Amino acid sequence: MIQTLEIDRNSPNAQTLAKARDVLLCGGLVIVPTETVYGIACDPAVPGAMEKLIAAKGRDGDKPVARLAADGTQVKAASKHWNAGLDALAAKWWPGPLTIIVETSEGWTGYRVPDHAVAVELAKLCGRTLALTSANLSGEPDTKTAKEALASVKADLALDSGPSAEKAIPSTVIKVDQNKIECLREGRILFTEIENVFFQGLES
């Protein structure tokens, strides 16, 4: 039976987080709460971990997996073309339900800084960004509790901080190519709001 550890969403226990980190460092999969839906994470630096995550998700291996970042600084360091517009987006919605795809040395990569202490503190503890995707089989509904997530995908450990949201609305996903911005999926944040903040940032 998969171990489920209860954890406070605002003040996560350090020992519980350390157990989750150890699972990730061994190439395991961990179900992680966010403020939108529950996610399933792995450490992409561990050989075989990404393949395990993709298999658990039941998705096309060519489809990219977003990264969970502890803060915008990690993303800025990885981006090839960070600008004032991205600074404005990060300042307003990170942490929050916004996934930003930027060009990195490894290609186009999406990053998210959830407004959830458990996810952020886990990324901080690991010292690098983690691969994170929604904890549901590809094509199935998003999950908003650890129990729902465990019923949908196979993992090695689950962190349970209670329901993630009353409505399981995913993050908005955008792609930023220097001064161009594109919406790939509109979620909790309206794209028109994002555009306004981005271009105001560029002009400031």
N, C-alpha and C positions, 0 to 999 in steps of 0.2 A: 504493500500500500504506500502511495506517495505521501511523504511527510508534509503536513501543513502547519505552518507556524503563524500564530496570531501576532500582529505587530501594530503598534499605535501609529496612526497615519501622520500625526503631528510631531511626536517625539519617539521615533523608532529606536528600539533597543539595540545597542551596539553589538551585543553577542549574537542576536538573531541576524543582524545584517552580516556579521562575520561568517556565519554559517552559510548564508546565501552566496557570499563572495567565494567561499571555498568550493562550493558546488560549481560555480561559474569557472573558476580557475582550473578545475578538473575536467572542463569540457561539457559540464552538465547544463540543463535547461531549468530556468527558474521563472515561475509565474509571478509577475510583479504588478501591484496596483498602480494606476495613475488616476488623475482627476477626471478622465474621460471614460476609458474602458480598461479592463485588465489586459496586460500584455504578457508575452513570453519572451525571455531574454537569454542571450548567450554571450560569451566573450569571443568576438571574432578573431582575436589573436591566438586562440587555442586551436591547433590543428583538428579538423573534423567537427568543430562545434557548429559552424555555419551549416554544414551539410545536415547535421542532426536537427537543427532548428527548421530548416526548409522541409525536411521529411515530416516533422511533427505538424507543421502547418499544412502540409499537403499541397504545396504551391509549386509553380514553375520555378525552377532553379535560376532562370534568367531574370526573374523579377527582383529588383533590388530590395534590400531590407534596410529600414531606417536605423539610425543610431540614437541611443539615449545618451545625452550629454549632461554633465553636472552643472554646466553654466555656458554662457555664450563665449567665454574666453577660449574654451576647448575648440569650439566650432570656428571661431575667427582664425585660430592658429592653423586649422586644416584647410581653410578656404583659399583658393587661388585669387579670387577677385572680391574680397570683402570691401564694402563701401559704406558711406554714411546712411544710405537707405536701409541697409541691413542692420546697422547700429540702432536705427530708430525702431525697427521691428523687434529686435532683441530687447531693447529697453522697455517697450510697451507690453510685449506678450510672452517674454521668457522670464521666469517660468510661466507656462501656460499652454493651451491647446493649439499650438502652431508648429507644423513641421516645415522646415525650410530646406530645400534641396539646393546645394551649391556645388560648384566644381572643385574637386580636390585632386591630389596626385593619384588617387585610386579611381578617378572618374566621378560621375555625378552621384552625390550621396546626400540623403535626407537626414536632418538632425532635429531632435526634439528635446526640450528641457521641460519636463512635466511640472505642473504646480502641485507636486506631491512629495512630501519629505522622504518617504520610503524609497521611491525611485531615484531621487536626486542624491540622497546620502549613499545609496548602493553604488552609484556611478562614481561618487567621490572616493569611496572606500576602495574601489577597484583601481582607481588612478587613471582610467582611460574610458573612452566611450564604449558603450555596449550595443550589440545588435538587439533591437526591440521591435516586435511586431505584435499585432493584436492577438490575444489568446483565443483564437477560434480557427476551425478548419477553413481553408480558403473557400469563399463563397457562402459561408454560414454566418448567422448573426453574431455581432460583437457580444462579448460577455462583460457583465458589470459586477460579478462577484467571483470570489476565488472558487466557489463550488461549481459555478457555471463553467469557469475556465477549465477546471480539472475534468469536467465531463466532456469537454470539447477537444482538448489537446493533451498529449502525453508530455509530462515534465518530470524532473527529478526532485523538485521542491516547490512549494507554493507559499508565498507570503500573503496572509489574509489580513487586510485592514478594514474589512467591512465593505459594503456596497460602494462602488467608485462614484456613481452618480445616479440620480433618479431616472434620467434618461441617458442611455449609452450613446452619446453623440461623439463621434471621433474627432480628432484634430483636423483642422484645415491644412491642406498640403499645397505648398507653392514652390515654384522653381524660379530662382533668380539667376539670370545670366547678365552680369554686370549691371546695366541700367534697364534691363527688361525683366518684367515679372509676369508669371503665368500661374493660373490656378489649375491644379490637377485634381483637387477634391475639396469641395466646400464643406466644412464641418461646423464646429461651434462658432468660429469667427467668420463674419461675412467678408468676402473677398474685396468688396468695395471699400470697406474700412481699411483693409491691409494696403490696398493700392494708395489710398490717400496718405497714410502714414509713411509709406515707402518713398513716394515722390516728394513729399514735404521734407523728408530727411535728406534726400539728394540735393534739394534746393537750398537747404540751410547752410 
